[in-house]
Amino acid sequence: MGPIFDGAGLNVTVMSYLDNVDFGFLACGELVPDLDDLAACVPDALAELRKAADHLDDRAQQRLPDGA
């Protein structure tokens, strides 16, 4: 988890190791009462990001000369 300090309403920590990406959420309940909803959006957001990255990779592959 990330650091706790005065005045922070939300901390999102992302760590990766090998084939895993892990997210940690720490929030002030008064400022971020729907933290569970935010965390629940992560899988869909990652899928959207993966789709966009795959699309860019496909476009880059189309631009490579034959035999590259």
N, CA, C and O atoms as a GROMACS GRO file, in nm:
protein
  272
    1MET      N    1   0.084  -0.119   0.000
    1MET     CA    2   0.000   0.000   0.000
    1MET      C    3   0.088   0.124   0.000
    1MET      O    4   0.204   0.121   0.041
    2GLY      N    5   0.029   0.230  -0.046
    2GLY     CA    6   0.102   0.355  -0.053
    2GLY      C    7   0.108   0.424   0.082
    2GLY      O    8   0.052   0.376   0.180
    3PRO      N    9   0.176   0.537   0.086
    3PRO     CA   10   0.192   0.609   0.213
    3PRO      C   11   0.061   0.673   0.259
    3PRO      O   12  -0.026   0.708   0.178
    4ILE      N   13   0.050   0.688   0.389
    4ILE     CA   14  -0.064   0.758   0.448
    4ILE      C   15  -0.012   0.893   0.497
    4ILE      O   16   0.085   0.899   0.572
    5PHE      N   17  -0.076   1.000   0.454
    5PHE     CA   18  -0.034   1.131   0.501
    5PHE      C   19  -0.155   1.223   0.512
    5PHE      O   20  -0.257   1.202   0.446
    6ASP      N   21  -0.142   1.323   0.595
    6ASP     CA   22  -0.249   1.416   0.624
    6ASP      C   23  -0.295   1.488   0.496
    6ASP      O   24  -0.213   1.538   0.420
    7GLY      N   25  -0.424   1.491   0.476
    7GLY     CA   26  -0.480   1.563   0.363
    7GLY      C   27  -0.504   1.476   0.241
    7GLY      O   28  -0.565   1.521   0.144
    8ALA      N   29  -0.458   1.353   0.243
    8ALA     CA   30  -0.477   1.264   0.128
    8ALA      C   31  -0.615   1.200   0.138
    8ALA      O   32  -0.647   1.135   0.237
    9GLY      N   33  -0.696   1.219   0.035
    9GLY     CA   34  -0.829   1.159   0.034
    9GLY      C   35  -0.830   1.024  -0.034
    9GLY      O   36  -0.915   0.940  -0.004
   10LEU      N   37  -0.734   1.002  -0.127
   10LEU     CA   38  -0.732   0.877  -0.202
   10LEU      C   39  -0.588   0.845  -0.241
   10LEU      O   40  -0.515   0.932  -0.290
   11ASN      N   41  -0.550   0.721  -0.219
   11ASN     CA   42  -0.421   0.672  -0.266
   11ASN      C   43  -0.447   0.544  -0.344
   11ASN      O   44  -0.513   0.452  -0.295
   12VAL      N   45  -0.396   0.540  -0.467
   12VAL     CA   46  -0.403   0.420  -0.549
   12VAL      C   47  -0.260   0.378  -0.576
   12VAL      O   48  -0.182   0.452  -0.635
   13THR      N   49  -0.226   0.258  -0.532
   13THR     CA   50  -0.093   0.204  -0.552
   13THR      C   51  -0.103   0.089  -0.652
   13THR      O   52  -0.188   0.001  -0.639
   14VAL      N   53  -0.016   0.091  -0.752
   14VAL     CA   54  -0.013  -0.015  -0.852
   14VAL      C   55   0.126  -0.075  -0.852
   14VAL      O   56   0.227  -0.004  -0.863
   15MET      N   57   0.130  -0.206  -0.840
   15MET     CA   58   0.258  -0.277  -0.841
   15MET      C   59   0.248  -0.393  -0.938
   15MET      O   60   0.144  -0.456  -0.952
   16SER      N   61   0.359  -0.420  -1.006
   16SER     CA   62   0.361  -0.535  -1.096
   16SER      C   63   0.480  -0.623  -1.062
   16SER      O   64   0.584  -0.576  -1.017
   17TYR      N   65   0.461  -0.752  -1.084
   17TYR     CA   66   0.566  -0.850  -1.065
   17TYR      C   67   0.535  -0.969  -1.154
   17TYR      O   68   0.428  -1.029  -1.146
   18LEU      N   69   0.631  -1.002  -1.240
   18LEU     CA   70   0.614  -1.110  -1.336
   18LEU      C   71   0.487  -1.087  -1.418
   18LEU      O   72   0.477  -0.987  -1.488
   19ASP      N   73   0.391  -1.176  -1.410
   19ASP     CA   74   0.269  -1.165  -1.490
   19ASP      C   75   0.152  -1.106  -1.413
   19ASP      O   76   0.037  -1.118  -1.457
   20ASN      N   77   0.177  -1.043  -1.300
   20ASN     CA   78   0.070  -0.989  -1.217
   20ASN      C   79   0.079  -0.838  -1.204
   20ASN      O   80   0.188  -0.781  -1.196
   21VAL      N   81  -0.036  -0.775  -1.203
   21VAL     CA   82  -0.047  -0.633  -1.171
   21VAL      C   83  -0.147  -0.625  -1.056
   21VAL      O   84  -0.260  -0.672  -1.067
   22ASP      N   85  -0.104  -0.565  -0.946
   22ASP     CA   86  -0.188  -0.555  -0.828
   22ASP      C   87  -0.217  -0.410  -0.795
   22ASP      O   88  -0.132  -0.322  -0.811
   23PHE      N   89  -0.338  -0.385  -0.749
   23PHE     CA   90  -0.384  -0.251  -0.714
   23PHE      C   91  -0.419  -0.248  -0.567
   23PHE      O   92  -0.482  -0.340  -0.515
   24GLY      N   93  -0.379  -0.141  -0.500
   24GLY     CA   94  -0.418  -0.118  -0.362
   24GLY      C   95  -0.488   0.016  -0.353
   24GLY      O   96  -0.439   0.116  -0.407
   25PHE      N   97  -0.600   0.020  -0.285
   25PHE     CA   98  -0.678   0.143  -0.270
   25PHE      C   99  -0.688   0.177  -0.123
   25PHE      O  100  -0.722   0.092  -0.040
   26LEU      N  101  -0.658   0.301  -0.091
   26LEU     CA  102  -0.668   0.350   0.046
   26LEU      C  103  -0.736   0.486   0.038
   26LEU      O  104  -0.690   0.575  -0.034
   27ALA      N  105  -0.846   0.503   0.111
   27ALA     CA  106  -0.921   0.628   0.099
   27ALA      C  107  -0.986   0.668   0.230
   27ALA      O  108  -1.011   0.585   0.318
   28CYS      N  109  -1.011   0.796   0.239
   28CYS     CA  110  -1.091   0.850   0.348
   28CYS      C  111  -1.238   0.821   0.315
   28CYS      O  112  -1.288   0.863   0.211
   29GLY      N  113  -1.305   0.750   0.403
   29GLY     CA  114  -1.443   0.712   0.379
   29GLY      C  115  -1.538   0.830   0.362
   29GLY      O  116  -1.639   0.818   0.293
   30GLU      N  117  -1.505   0.943   0.424
   30GLU     CA  118  -1.590   1.062   0.410
   30GLU      C  119  -1.574   1.126   0.273
   30GLU      O  120  -1.669   1.182   0.218
   31LEU      N  121  -1.453   1.119   0.218
   31LEU     CA  122  -1.426   1.182   0.090
   31LEU      C  123  -1.453   1.090  -0.029
   31LEU      O  124  -1.491   1.136  -0.137
   32VAL      N  125  -1.433   0.961  -0.008
   32VAL     CA  126  -1.452   0.863  -0.115
   32VAL      C  127  -1.538   0.748  -0.061
   32VAL      O  128  -1.487   0.641  -0.030
   33PRO      N  129  -1.669   0.773  -0.049
   33PRO     CA  130  -1.755   0.670   0.010
   33PRO      C  131  -1.779   0.549  -0.080
   33PRO      O  132  -1.825   0.445  -0.032
   34ASP      N  133  -1.749   0.562  -0.208
   34ASP     CA  134  -1.775   0.453  -0.303
   34ASP      C  135  -1.645   0.388  -0.353
   34ASP      O  136  -1.632   0.357  -0.471
   35LEU      N  137  -1.552   0.368  -0.264
   35LEU     CA  138  -1.422   0.312  -0.301
   35LEU      C  139  -1.437   0.173  -0.363
   35LEU      O  140  -1.364   0.138  -0.456
   36ASP      N  141  -1.529   0.093  -0.312
   36ASP     CA  142  -1.551  -0.040  -0.369
   36ASP      C  143  -1.594  -0.031  -0.516
   36ASP      O  144  -1.552  -0.112  -0.598
   37ASP      N  145  -1.675   0.068  -0.548
   37ASP     CA  146  -1.718   0.087  -0.687
   37ASP      C  147  -1.599   0.123  -0.776
   37ASP      O  148  -1.587   0.075  -0.889
   38LEU      N  149  -1.512   0.209  -0.725
   38LEU     CA  150  -1.393   0.247  -0.800
   38LEU      C  151  -1.305   0.125  -0.825
   38LEU      O  152  -1.260   0.103  -0.938
   39ALA      N  153  -1.280   0.047  -0.723
   39ALA     CA  154  -1.197  -0.072  -0.738
   39ALA      C  155  -1.261  -0.173  -0.833
   39ALA      O  156  -1.191  -0.241  -0.908
   40ALA      N  157  -1.391  -0.183  -0.830
   40ALA     CA  158  -1.461  -0.278  -0.918
   40ALA      C  159  -1.450  -0.242  -1.065
   40ALA      O  160  -1.470  -0.327  -1.152
   41CYS      N  161  -1.419  -0.116  -1.095
   41CYS     CA  162  -1.405  -0.072  -1.234
   41CYS      C  163  -1.269  -0.110  -1.295
   41CYS      O  164  -1.252  -0.102  -1.416
   42VAL      N  165  -1.174  -0.149  -1.213
   42VAL     CA  166  -1.038  -0.176  -1.262
   42VAL      C  167  -1.034  -0.286  -1.368
   42VAL      O  168  -0.970  -0.265  -1.471
   43PRO      N  169  -1.099  -0.401  -1.350
   43PRO     CA  170  -1.090  -0.504  -1.455
   43PRO      C  171  -1.141  -0.457  -1.592
   43PRO      O  172  -1.078  -0.485  -1.694
   44ASP      N  173  -1.252  -0.386  -1.594
   44ASP     CA  174  -1.304  -0.335  -1.721
   44ASP      C  175  -1.211  -0.231  -1.782
   44ASP      O  176  -1.190  -0.229  -1.903
   45ALA      N  177  -1.154  -0.145  -1.698
   45ALA     CA  178  -1.060  -0.044  -1.748
   45ALA      C  179  -0.934  -0.109  -1.805
   45ALA      O  180  -0.883  -0.065  -1.908
   46LEU      N  181  -0.885  -0.213  -1.739
   46LEU     CA  182  -0.768  -0.284  -1.790
   46LEU      C  183  -0.799  -0.355  -1.922
   46LEU      O  184  -0.715  -0.357  -2.012
   47ALA      N  185  -0.917  -0.412  -1.933
   47ALA     CA  186  -0.957  -0.477  -2.058
   47ALA      C  187  -0.965  -0.376  -2.171
   47ALA      O  188  -0.924  -0.404  -2.284
   48GLU      N  189  -1.016  -0.258  -2.142
   48GLU     CA  190  -1.024  -0.151  -2.242
   48GLU      C  191  -0.884  -0.106  -2.284
   48GLU      O  192  -0.858  -0.084  -2.402
   49LEU      N  193  -0.796  -0.092  -2.187
   49LEU     CA  194  -0.658  -0.054  -2.217
   49LEU      C  195  -0.588  -0.160  -2.301
   49LEU      O  196  -0.516  -0.127  -2.396
   50ARG      N  197  -0.610  -0.287  -2.267
   50ARG     CA  198  -0.550  -0.397  -2.343
   50ARG      C  199  -0.599  -0.397  -2.487
   50ARG      O  200  -0.522  -0.418  -2.580
   51LYS      N  201  -0.728  -0.374  -2.504
   51LYS     CA  202  -0.786  -0.370  -2.639
   51LYS      C  203  -0.724  -0.257  -2.721
   51LYS      O  204  -0.692  -0.276  -2.838
   52ALA      N  205  -0.708  -0.140  -2.659
   52ALA     CA  206  -0.647  -0.027  -2.729
   52ALA      C  207  -0.501  -0.056  -2.764
   52ALA      O  208  -0.455  -0.023  -2.873
   53ALA      N  209  -0.429  -0.118  -2.671
   53ALA     CA  210  -0.288  -0.151  -2.696
   53ALA      C  211  -0.276  -0.255  -2.808
   53ALA      O  212  -0.188  -0.245  -2.893
   54ASP      N  213  -0.365  -0.355  -2.807
   54ASP     CA  214  -0.364  -0.455  -2.913
   54ASP      C  215  -0.392  -0.392  -3.048
   54ASP      O  216  -0.331  -0.428  -3.149
   55HIS      N  217  -0.485  -0.298  -3.050
   55HIS     CA  218  -0.518  -0.228  -3.176
   55HIS      C  219  -0.396  -0.151  -3.228
   55HIS      O  220  -0.367  -0.155  -3.347
   56LEU      N  221  -0.327  -0.082  -3.139
   56LEU     CA  222  -0.207  -0.009  -3.181
   56LEU      C  223  -0.099  -0.104  -3.229
   56LEU      O  224  -0.029  -0.075  -3.326
   57ASP      N  225  -0.085  -0.217  -3.161
   57ASP     CA  226   0.013  -0.317  -3.203
   57ASP      C  227  -0.021  -0.371  -3.341
   57ASP      O  228   0.069  -0.389  -3.424
   58ASP      N  229  -0.148  -0.398  -3.367
   58ASP     CA  230  -0.191  -0.446  -3.498
   58ASP      C  231  -0.159  -0.344  -3.606
   58ASP      O  232  -0.113  -0.380  -3.715
   59ARG      N  233  -0.184  -0.216  -3.577
   59ARG     CA  234  -0.154  -0.111  -3.675
   59ARG      C  235  -0.005  -0.100  -3.701
   59ARG      O  236   0.038  -0.080  -3.814
   60ALA      N  237   0.076  -0.115  -3.595
   60ALA     CA  238   0.221  -0.108  -3.612
   60ALA      C  239   0.270  -0.225  -3.696
   60ALA      O  240   0.358  -0.208  -3.780
   61GLN      N  241   0.215  -0.344  -3.673
   61GLN     CA  242   0.255  -0.462  -3.750
   61GLN      C  243   0.221  -0.445  -3.899
   61GLN      O  244   0.295  -0.493  -3.984
   62GLN      N  245   0.113  -0.378  -3.929
   62GLN     CA  246   0.074  -0.354  -4.068
   62GLN      C  247   0.172  -0.262  -4.139
   62GLN      O  248   0.184  -0.268  -4.261
   63ARG      N  249   0.242  -0.178  -4.064
   63ARG     CA  250   0.335  -0.082  -4.124
   63ARG      C  251   0.473  -0.141  -4.145
   63ARG      O  252   0.554  -0.083  -4.218
   64LEU      N  253   0.503  -0.255  -4.082
   64LEU     CA  254   0.636  -0.313  -4.096
   64LEU      C  255   0.655  -0.369  -4.237
   64LEU      O  256   0.564  -0.428  -4.294
   65PRO      N  257   0.775  -0.350  -4.292
   65PRO     CA  258   0.802  -0.408  -4.424
   65PRO      C  259   0.804  -0.560  -4.415
   65PRO      O  260   0.826  -0.616  -4.308
   66ASP      N  261   0.781  -0.626  -4.528
   66ASP     CA  262   0.783  -0.772  -4.530
   66ASP      C  263   0.918  -0.823  -4.482
   66ASP      O  264   1.023  -0.769  -4.517
   67GLY      N  265   0.913  -0.929  -4.400
   67GLY     CA  266   1.036  -0.988  -4.349
   67GLY      C  267   1.090  -0.922  -4.224
   67GLY      O  268   1.196  -0.963  -4.175
   68ALA      N  269   1.022  -0.821  -4.172
   68ALA     CA  270   1.072  -0.753  -4.053
   68ALA      C  271   1.038  -0.828  -3.928
   68ALA      O  272   1.072  -0.785  -3.818
   0.00000   0.00000   0.00000
